[in-house]
Amino acid sequence: MTTSAALSRPGPRGRLAAFLHRHARVRLSLLLSAPLAWLGLAYLGALAALFVTAFWSTDTFTGDLVRSFTWANFQDLVTGDVYRTIALRSLGVAVAVTLIDLIVAFPMAFAMAKLASPRAQRWLVILVLTPLWASYLVKAYAWRVMLSSDGVLGWGYGLTATIATLSYLWLPYMILPIYAGLERLPSSLLDAAGDLGARGWRTFRTVVWPLSFPAVVAGSIFTFSLSLGDYITVKIVGGKSQLIGNVVYDNIGAANNLPFAAAVATVPVVIMLVYLTAVRRTGALENL
């Protein structure tokens, strides 16, 4: 009896497995501990370091960091007209790119989800993903060639060229979330709307758009944030245009003013936090 009871008694691993089986929250916490730790160290830690550095300054003679608290960098941002203009220009570019991608992506995603056959859907998804396999620089310089005076478009460089290039670069990030959202939309709802006499625009306004809005929000988060912080495209096709990303890059490199660059870098972070708060209040994020 004693030997039999000892053999049937679970070992440490068995007791641990039974404990985790009974406590789902503990099991989930252990599974998420490693990625959350990495997120905290690599991402949130970097943001914390950025925020702290923004309150330092640089010695004008030696170029060394002065690790003493100061509001000077943020005062320069607020009081400087040029930085307010750059921030508003960057915000406008991000909004323009998001709207252009939405206008282009929505009919493409609808055709992929509701009009194409299952076989064609797979090929269309591959075609949408194909530009992402190419290098960012290759695509940006391809647009530089097309926009040059001797190029196919010949628009020249500037803000318009920047918006066009960014819209092309981030278009797949808008198409795929909308496609995924529209694919989950039951076709029976569209048929029911047609049976009740609703025409195309009314069906879109009352059925398609409300149900696909969370997917649109998801896509806009990608295009808006990526455009807001981009600086390479502006360097390649932007001409003399200046955006937030360029100010950060120039202060890290040529100006060697890391604290001011950190202060400028907080601007897109704050804008994105405001944007995420705004879309969260619409309930779109909860329905993704």
C-alpha positions, 0 to 999 in steps of 0.5 A: 500500500505504501509503495503503491501510494508513493508511485501514484503521488505526483512529483514536483513537475506534476504538481506544478502542471496541476497547479498551472492547469487550475490557475489559468491566470498564473499560466497566462502570466508566465507565458507573457512574462518574457515578451512583456519583460522584453517590451519593458526593457527594449521599448518602454525603457528606451522611451524612458531614457529618451524622456529623461535625456530631453531634460538635459542640455549640451555644453556649447563649448565642449559639446558634452552632455550636461546631466542637470534638469532644465526646461530649455529644450521644451521652451525652445520647441514651444517658443520657436515658430519654426519648430511649430511650423515643422510639427504642423507640417509633419502632422499634415503630411501624416494626415494626408498620407493616411487619407490618400491610402484610405481612399486607394486601399478601401476599394482595393480591399473590398474587391479582394474580400467580396468580389474576388474568388478565394483563389484570386484572393490569395494571389491578390494578398501576395501581390499586396505583400510583394512591395514589402519584400523590397528594400525601403531605400530601393523603393524610395530611390525609385520614386526619386528617379520617377519624380526627377525632372527627367523622370516619368512623372517629373514633379520635382522634389518637395512636400508633394513628392514626400506625400506621394512616396510615403503613400506608396510605401505605407499603402499595404499597411492600410490594405491588409487590415481593411481586407481582414475586416471586410473579409469578416463582414457577412455577405448576407448583410449586403444581400439583406440591405439590397433586398430592403431597397438600399442602394450602393451608397446607402449600403456602404454608409449604413452597413459596410463603413460602420462594421469596417471602421475598426479595421480602418482605424487599425490601418490608420495607426500604421500609416499615420505613425510611420509617416509622422516619424519618417525622415529618410523619404524626406531626405531622398525626395523632400528637397528642402522640406523639413519634418520632425524626423529630419530635425531629430536626425540633424540634431543627433548628427551634425548639431550633436545636440542629443537632448534637443533631439530627444525633446523633439522626438517626444512630439510624435510620441505625444501626438500618437498617444493623443491619437490612440486615446481619441480612437479608443474613445470611439470603441474601434480598438475594442472591436479589432 
